[in-house]
Amino acid sequence: METSLEARTARQLNFCERLTGARDHLLASVAGLDEATLCGEAVFGAWTAHDLIGHCVSWNEELRAEIEIIRQGRHPGYENQISGEMDFDAWNQARVAEKRTRTWRQTLDDVERDYAEAVELIMRLEPREYRMRGVTPWKEAAITRPALPTTADTQSIETLMTFHWRHMNGHARHIERWRKKRGI
């Protein structure tokens, strides 16, 4: 599924190009691998390539939900907290377990749906919205709830959008290193 990139601004075009590159990089990192390898061999800790890709989709879904809450002038971290190492681990493990039940074909469909939803969000964002900030669930401010959150307590929509492609590229590199090590 290819999504139209009729950007109104240079930022939208840049973000869509980076997102497209990250999606392509992630998919290229698993190209040619059979389903048994994708779903059965540990690549990153105990996670398989299938798990890593499902994990990327889960975080992208979370990031877009956070962005929508910030667009409404609220702080997502006050509504949902993912703070502290154990909470991150538990959150990640729960999402990986959910995505692990999906077939490889469904996971590939999830990647394309995720991509289309991210492009659609990029195209809907107004230039001023990229600067909007909110306390996110993984910030300490989500627990302490300062009356007036500072810049350090918050993240911008622009930063949250960049997490989409940075996170996917990071896990694509994990898969590439694993493949190189294994010679596959």
Secondary structure, 3 states (H helix, E strand, C coil): CCCCCCCCCHHHHHHHHHHHHHHHHHHHHHCCCCHHHHHHCEEECCEEHHHHHHHHHHHHHHHHHHHHHHHCCCCHHHHCCCCCHHHHHHHHHHHHHHHHCCCHHHHHHHHHHHHHHHHHHHHHCCHHHHHCEECCCCCCHHHHCCCCCCHHHCEEHHHHHHHHHHHHHHHHHHHHHHHHHHCC
